[in-house]
Amino acid sequence: MKVKKEIWIPSPKKGVTASGSANYLSAKNLRMMQIYNYVSSSDRADAIYQRFSNDNGKTWDQPELLHTYDKKGDYTIRYGVGIPFVDTDHNVLVRFRGTRFLKHDDVLSGQKRFKMFYQISKDEGKTFTAPIQIIEEGDEFNSEHYMSGVFYGKNCAQIEGVPIKVSPREILVPLCLFPIDEKGKLYNPRGAYTFAHIIFLVGEWNEDLSKIKWKTSQVVKISPDLSTRGLNEPAVAILPDGKLFCICRGSNDKAPHIPGYKWVIISSDKGKTWSKPSPLCYDNGEKLFSPASYSRLIRHFNGRLYWIANIVSANPYANSPRYPLTIAEIDEENLTLRRQSIFVIDTRGKDESEFLQLSNFGVYEDRKTKEIIITLSRLFPEQKDDWTASCMKYSINVS
């Protein structure tokens, strides 16, 4: 493999991170949408922009500001806008959005006040419908109790992975669910930063492709003795036999003696039910170490399935270290990682901070060059909490 690195979206000023991702807007054309954020603190977008390219990302038109943030009493209203998902069977786009009310702008308070919405475009992103709240089908559900296990004001579910098509009329959307206990309080048995389960939304199109009917899957749980923050950020792919393969983030926050693994779950019924989580292993059977960080699966034009993640040589602690950033091939017969295929995309330089983060990235395959493109902000290369960072573009030739 070979990799080329360049600045994609520059930081606008000191103390601000530029982060972004892009995607194609149809099944075959080269028109693209880029969504990018300016960020100056963890998990809060200060400004969100969109812009378009008609030449495969070579040039971009003028950006349009979609959101900043709002204030309402003690609450700061923060917004999230995702890259559109292309339903290639119908050439229709689905874009997901979120609205979070943060008391005194505290991120953790948003676990109690978050709602999800979707929009539809049938003209390659030129226009979108008004946002429609995601509410599960059934008489018991409404705008406050919008899906199984969620009650606005007590907890929430949020999108933490990339949707996939599981049938001509069905979309599968990966979520994490912050559960509540028998007293109606957020469940967090080990006192870690947060605790979550994995759940999936199965969305079915109506006849004229104007709305999606939503149902929830089985909730996927793990013992807090195996992962102190539960499961997060599911990365899903379809295997050649039609099964779904999913890698989830784990954590050993507050319990450094617990191994820091990624966890695998499998579905044989298009995401409605899932297997018990098991550690992701190398092809020799050895369990691999990975911090609590984001990962992605992408099937390349060559037919191979690749995993992009932080893989480390020793047991990590909680979120660290989030380097190196690697790409490796999945052995789809044995559902393991081919150890000899691991390629380091980027890592900490000898003079860089140990707090460097190479995570929370966007991914797509370039339709002209067939390169895998990763867009990522190199956070904290000099010191912790200096949010000055540009969004980098890594072009990976996997042939």
C-alpha positions in Angstrom: 0.0 0.0 0.0 1.0 3.6 -0.5 -0.5 6.7 1.2 -0.5 10.4 0.2 -1.3 13.0 2.9 -2.4 16.6 2.3 -4.4 19.4 4.1 -8.0 19.1 3.0 -9.8 21.8 5.1 -7.4 24.2 6.9 -8.1 25.3 10.5 -9.6 28.8 10.3 -7.7 30.2 13.3 -5.9 29.3 16.5 -7.8 27.1 18.9 -10.2 25.7 16.2 -10.3 22.3 14.6 -11.7 21.7 11.1 -13.2 18.3 10.7 -15.1 17.0 7.7 -16.2 14.1 5.5 -17.6 13.7 2.0 -19.7 11.3 0.0 -21.1 10.7 -3.5 -24.7 11.7 -4.1 -25.8 9.0 -6.5 -25.1 5.4 -7.5 -22.6 6.2 -10.3 -22.0 10.0 -10.8 -19.1 12.1 -9.5 -21.1 14.8 -7.8 -20.2 14.9 -4.1 -21.2 16.6 -0.8 -18.8 17.7 1.9 -20.0 18.4 5.4 -17.4 20.1 7.7 -17.4 21.5 11.2 -15.5 24.0 13.1 -14.9 22.7 16.7 -13.2 24.2 19.7 -14.2 21.7 22.4 -15.0 18.0 22.6 -18.2 16.8 20.9 -19.6 20.3 20.2 -19.8 21.8 16.7 -19.6 25.6 16.7 -20.4 25.9 13.0 -21.5 23.3 10.4 -21.1 23.9 6.6 -21.9 22.0 3.5 -20.6 22.4 0.0 -20.7 20.5 -3.3 -18.3 19.3 -6.0 -19.2 18.3 -9.5 -15.7 17.1 -10.5 -15.1 14.2 -8.0 -13.8 16.5 -5.2 -11.2 18.3 -7.3 -12.9 21.6 -6.7 -15.6 22.7 -4.3 -18.2 25.4 -4.6 -18.8 28.1 -1.9 -19.8 26.7 1.5 -23.2 27.2 2.9 -23.6 27.6 6.7 -26.1 25.1 8.0 -25.9 25.7 11.8 -24.0 27.4 14.5 -25.6 26.9 18.0 -28.4 28.5 20.0 -29.1 29.5 23.6 -32.3 28.9 25.4 -32.2 29.7 29.1 -29.7 27.4 30.8 -29.4 25.3 27.7 -27.1 25.4 24.6 -28.7 23.8 21.6 -26.1 22.0 19.5 -26.7 20.4 16.1 -25.3 17.6 14.1 -25.6 17.0 10.4 -24.4 13.7 8.7 -23.2 13.0 5.2 -26.1 11.7 3.1 -26.5 8.0 2.7 -27.1 6.9 -1.0 -29.8 4.3 -1.5 -28.4 2.9 -4.7 -31.5 0.9 -5.5 -33.6 4.0 -5.8 -30.9 6.7 -6.3 -32.4 8.6 -3.3 -30.4 10.3 -0.5 -31.1 10.0 3.2 -29.4 12.5 5.5 -29.5 12.2 9.3 -29.5 15.1 11.7 -29.5 15.5 15.5 -30.5 18.2 18.0 -29.1 18.2 21.5 -30.0 20.3 24.5 -26.9 20.7 26.7 -27.5 22.2 30.2 -24.8 24.8 30.7 -23.3 23.4 27.5 -22.3 20.2 29.3 -21.9 17.3 26.8 -23.0 14.6 29.2 -26.3 16.4 29.9 -27.1 15.8 26.2 -27.6 12.1 27.0 -31.0 13.1 28.3 -32.2 15.5 25.6 -31.4 14.4 22.1 -33.6 13.8 19.1 -32.8 12.3 15.7 -34.2 13.4 12.3 -33.8 12.5 8.7 -34.2 14.3 5.3 -34.7 12.9 1.8 -33.4 14.2 -1.5 -34.2 12.9 -5.0 -32.1 15.4 -6.9 -28.5 14.6 -5.7 -28.7 16.9 -2.8 -29.9 20.0 -4.5 -33.0 20.0 -2.3 -34.0 18.1 0.8 -37.3 17.6 2.5 -37.8 19.3 5.9 -36.4 17.2 8.8 -38.6 14.4 9.9 -38.2 13.1 13.4 -37.3 9.4 13.7 -40.1 7.8 15.6 -40.5 4.0 15.8 -43.7 2.6 14.4 -46.3 1.7 17.0 -49.1 3.3 19.1 -46.8 3.7 22.1 -44.2 5.9 20.4 -44.3 9.6 20.0 -41.9 12.6 19.8 -40.8 12.1 23.4 -40.8 8.3 23.7 -39.5 8.0 20.2 -38.1 4.5 20.2 -38.0 1.4 22.4 -36.0 2.1 25.6 -35.8 5.8 25.0 -37.6 8.5 27.0 -36.7 12.2 26.3 -35.5 13.9 29.5 -34.1 10.6 30.8 -31.9 9.1 28.1 -31.4 8.9 24.4 -30.1 6.9 21.4 -27.8 8.4 18.8 -26.4 7.4 15.4 -22.8 6.2 15.8 -22.2 4.4 12.5 -22.7 4.4 8.8 -26.1 3.1 7.5 -26.1 0.2 5.0 -28.7 -1.3 2.7 -29.9 -4.7 3.8 -32.7 -5.3 1.2 -34.1 -3.3 -1.8 -36.4 -1.4 0.5 -34.7 -1.6 3.9 -31.9 0.5 5.5 -30.0 -0.4 8.7 -28.9 2.4 10.9 -26.4 1.7 13.7 -27.0 3.4 17.0 -25.8 3.5 20.6 -28.5 3.5 23.4 -27.8 5.0 26.8 -29.9 2.8 29.0 -31.7 3.7 32.2 -32.0 1.7 35.4 -35.0 0.7 37.4 -35.1 4.1 39.0 -35.1 5.9 35.7 -31.5 7.1 36.0 -28.8 6.7 33.4 -27.3 3.2 33.9 -23.5 3.3 34.5 -22.5 0.4 36.7 -18.7 1.0 36.7 -18.8 4.8 37.0 -17.1 5.2 33.6 -17.5 8.3 31.4 -20.7 6.8 29.9 -22.3 3.4 29.4 -24.1 2.3 26.3 -25.7 -0.6 24.4 -25.8 -1.1 20.7 -29.2 -1.1 18.8 -30.1 -0.8 15.2 -32.9 0.9 13.4 -34.4 -1.0 10.5 -36.0 1.5 8.2 -38.4 0.5 5.4 -39.4 2.8 2.6 -43.0 3.6 1.9 -44.4 3.2 -1.6 -43.4 6.7 -3.0 -40.1 6.9 -1.2 -41.3 9.9 0.8 -41.0 8.5 4.3 -39.3 5.7 6.2 -41.0 3.4 8.7 -38.7 2.5 11.6 -38.4 -0.5 13.8 -35.7 -1.3 16.4 -33.6 -4.4 16.5 -32.6 -6.6 19.5 -30.5 -4.6 22.0 -26.9 -5.8 22.0 -25.4 -5.8 25.5 -22.0 -6.6 27.1 -21.1 -7.1 30.7 -19.5 -4.0 32.3 -16.9 -6.4 33.6 -15.7 -6.9 29.9 -16.2 -3.3 28.7 -16.8 -0.6 31.4 -18.5 1.7 28.9 -20.5 -1.0 27.2 -20.5 -0.9 23.4 -20.3 2.1 21.0 -19.7 3.1 17.4 -20.7 -0.1 15.5 -19.1 -0.5 12.1 -21.1 -2.8 9.8 -20.5 -4.6 6.6 -22.3 -7.3 4.5 -20.5 -10.6 4.1 -20.6 -12.7 0.9 -23.1 -15.1 2.5 -25.5 -12.2 3.3 -24.7 -12.1 7.1 -23.9 -8.8 8.7 -20.5 -8.4 10.4 -20.1 -5.6 12.9 -17.1 -4.4 15.0 -17.9 -2.3 18.1 -15.9 -0.1 20.3 -15.2 -1.2 23.9 -13.4 0.4 26.8 -11.5 -0.3 30.0 -12.1 3.2 31.4 -11.8 3.1 35.3 -10.5 -0.5 35.0 -7.1 -0.6 33.3 -6.6 -4.2 34.2 -9.4 -5.2 31.7 -8.1 -5.8 28.2 -9.0 -3.1 25.7 -10.6 -4.9 22.8 -12.9 -4.3 19.9 -16.0 -6.6 19.9 -17.6 -8.5 17.0 -21.3 -9.3 16.6 -23.0 -11.1 13.7 -26.5 -11.0 12.4 -28.1 -13.7 10.1 -31.5 -11.8 9.7 -30.6 -8.4 8.2 -29.8 -6.8 11.6 -32.9 -7.7 13.6 -31.0 -10.0 16.0 -27.3 -10.3 16.8 -24.8 -12.8 18.3 -23.2 -12.4 21.7 -20.2 -10.1 21.5 -16.7 -11.7 21.2 -13.3 -10.0 20.9 -11.9 -9.3 17.5 -8.9 -11.5 16.9 -6.0 -11.8 14.5 -5.9 -14.7 12.0 -3.6 -16.6 14.3 -6.3 -16.5 17.1 -4.6 -13.9 19.2 -6.8 -11.1 20.5 -5.8 -7.6 19.3 -5.7 -4.5 21.4 -7.4 -1.3 20.4 -8.4 1.8 22.5 -11.9 3.2 22.9 -11.9 4.8 19.5 -13.8 5.0 16.2 -13.4 2.4 13.4 -14.8 1.8 10.0 -15.3 -1.1 7.6 -15.2 -0.4 3.8 -15.5 -2.9 0.9 -13.2 -1.9 -1.8 -13.6 -2.1 -5.6 -11.2 -5.1 -5.5 -13.8 -7.0 -3.4 -11.8 -7.1 -0.2 -13.2 -5.8 3.1 -10.9 -3.4 5.0 -11.0 -2.2 8.6 -9.6 1.2 9.5 -8.8 1.6 13.2 -6.3 2.3 15.9 -4.5 -0.9 16.6 -1.9 -0.9 19.4 0.7 -3.4 20.6 -0.1 -3.4 24.3 -3.2 -3.0 26.4 -4.5 0.6 26.1 -6.2 2.6 28.8 -9.6 4.0 27.9 -9.3 6.3 24.8 -5.5 6.2 24.6 -3.4 5.9 22.7 -5.3 6.9 19.5 -2.3 6.2 17.3 -1.2 4.6 15.0 -4.0 4.8 12.5 -4.0 1.6 10.5 -5.8 -0.2 7.7 -6.0 -4.0 7.4 -7.9 -6.7 5.6 -10.6 -8.8 7.2 -10.5 -12.6 6.7 -14.2 -13.0 5.8 -14.2 -16.8 6.1 -12.9 -16.8 9.7 -14.0 -13.3 10.6 -10.6 -12.3 11.9 -8.0 -9.7 11.0 -5.2 -10.6 8.6 -2.2 -9.6 10.8 0.3 -9.5 7.9 -2.0 -7.0 6.0 -1.8 -4.2 8.6 -0.5 -1.0 7.1 0.2 2.2 9.2 -1.5 5.2 7.6 -0.2 7.7 10.1 1.3 7.7 13.6 2.9 9.9 16.2 6.1 11.7 15.2 9.1 11.5 17.5 8.6 15.1 18.6 4.8 15.0 18.9 2.6 14.8 22.0 1.5 11.5 23.5 -2.0 13.0 23.4 -2.1 12.9 19.6 -5.4 11.6 18.3 -5.9 10.0 14.9 -9.6 9.1 15.2 -13.1 10.2 14.3 -12.6 10.2 10.5 -14.6 10.0 7.3 -14.0 7.4 4.6 -15.0 6.9 1.0 -13.6 5.2 -2.1 -12.6 7.5 -5.0 -14.6 6.5 -8.0 -11.9 7.5 -10.4 -8.6 6.4 -8.8 -10.1 3.6 -6.6 -8.1 5.0 -3.7 -9.5 4.7 -0.2 -9.9 8.3 1.1 -9.7 9.1 4.8 -10.4 12.6 6.1 -9.2 13.2 9.6 -8.2 16.0 12.0 -4.8 15.4 13.6 -5.7 16.5 17.1 -3.3 17.6 19.8 0.0 16.9 18.0 1.8 19.5 20.2 -0.1 19.6 23.5 -3.4 18.4 25.0 -6.4 20.6 24.6 -4.9 22.8 21.9 -7.8 22.5 19.4 -5.8 24.0 16.5 -6.0 21.4 13.8 -6.6 21.1 10.0 -8.6 18.3 8.5 -6.2 16.1 6.5 -6.9 13.9 3.5 -5.2 10.6 3.2 -5.3 8.9 -0.2 -4.5 5.2 0.1 -3.6 3.0 -2.9 -4.5 -0.5 -1.7 -3.5 -2.4 -4.9 
